[in-house]
Structures are given as C-alpha cells and as structure tokens.
Amino acid sequence: MRNILILGAGKSSGALIDYFVEHAQQQDWQVTVADLSVEHAMQKTKGCEHTQATAFDFYNQEKRKELFLQADIIISMLPATMHIAVAEDCLALKKNLVTPSYISDAMREMNDKVEKKKL
C-alpha cells in the first residue's frame, strides 16, 4: 500500500483530493489529507475507506516530520511560500514531493541535491 499525504484541503485541492479518494481502494492507496482544520480535511475525505484526515499545523516542525515519515509521496497544496520548507523536509527525509506551483529559483537551486538522492 502506498501512503499519499496531501497537505492542504482548500478550494484548489478539491478535485485532486476527490480523485485520490475515489481511486484509493482500487489502487491500494492510503490517502491522508492534512489541513489546519481537521473538520475541513474530514469533509474532503468523506469518511471513505483507505482515507484519513488529520490536523496539520505547518509551523509545528515535529508534527510535520512525523507526518512526512509516514508518507511515500507528499503533495503540497499549501501556499507557494511554504513549498521551500516542505521541500527541504522532503529532501532531508528522502521523500518525493509534488506541488502545483511554478518552479521558483529557490526550488531550482535544490535540484542537484534532489537528483543526488534520486528523488
């Protein structure tokens, strides 16, 4: 089973979360939606099998690391200003990361490190 962590349950994440929730059982995925509001994350997962909703405070580095360690892949739907910190954590923990954002100069500068870790 692949563990997929989706950070953020805002408006822009709706279709993405729906896709993963709809295909979770068939694809053998465990989908975790993490949001500042656990209630909002629960609304998005709809209590479906193979899903979980959790409270997520981006600024709680300990909790962030704990969540990341459980994931096989992390999809950040957080504001672009938060992607660098998420990317740095993913790099340190050897986790693959997907974001919908354009590649910033700061993200581009991490490319050599990412390739060295085969992420």
N, C-alpha and C positions, 0 to 999 in steps of 0.2 A: 504494500500500500504506500503510495506517495503522499506525503504530507505537504499541503499547499497552504501557505499563510498569506492572507490578503490583509494589508494594512489600510484601514480607512473604509468606511461604509457610507460615504457621502453620495451625492447625486450622480457624480461621474462614474462611480463604481457599480451602479445598479445592474447594467447589462452584463458586465464581467462576472459579478457575483452570481447572477441568475444562471449564466452559462455553467459555471463550475458546480453550483448546487444541483442543477438539472442532470449533469453528467457524472456526478461523484460516485454513485453506486456502480454504474456501468463501467467506469474507467478505474475503479478501485482507488479512489482518491479520498483522503481525509481533508476536508476543507475547513480551515479556521478563519473566521472573519474577526479581526481585531479593530476596535474603534473606541474612542474616548467614552462613548455611550454604549454600554453592553446591551441596553434595550434596543438601540438602533441596529446593532450588529445582529441581534436576535430576530428582528423584523426581516432582515435581509436573508438570513439562513432559513427562515420559515420553519424551524424545528425539523428539517429534513434529516434523514438518515445520512450518516457519514459527514455531518457538519457539526461545527461547534462555534459558538460566539463567545468572545471574551472582551473584557475591558482592557483598554490599552492606552497608557499614558506615555507618549513619545519621550517625555523628559525623564521617565524612570528607566535609567540605563540597565539596571539589574533585571527588571521585568522584560525589557526589550531583548536582552541577551537570552534570557530563559525561553522566550517565545521563539526566537530565531534558532536556537539549538534544536528545537523540536521539528523544525521545518526542513523539507528537502528543497523547496524553492520559495522565494519570497516575492510577492507582487506588491509594490508600494503604490497605493493610490493617494498617498499623502500629498500635501502641497510640495511643489518642486524645491522649495527652500529647505526641506527636510531630507531630501534624497541623498545628499552627501554624507550625512551622519549615518543613514541607513546603509549606504554603500560601504562605508568604512567598517561598520559592524559586520556586514556580509563578507567582506574581504577577510577580516580577522578570523571569522568563524568558518570560512570556506563554504559559503552559501551562495547559490546563484540568485541573482536579482533581476527583476523585470520592472520597468517603470514606463509610463506613457509619455514621459517628458522628452523634450529635445535634449540632445547631449550637450551639456554645459562644458565650458573649459575645464572646470574642476573635475568633472566626471571623466573627461578625455585624458586628463593628467594621470588618472588611476589605471589607465588601460594596460600599461606594461605589467603592473602588479597583478592585475586580474588575469592576464594571459599566463604569467608565471605560475599562478595557482590553478591554471586550467579551468577557470570559471567562465 
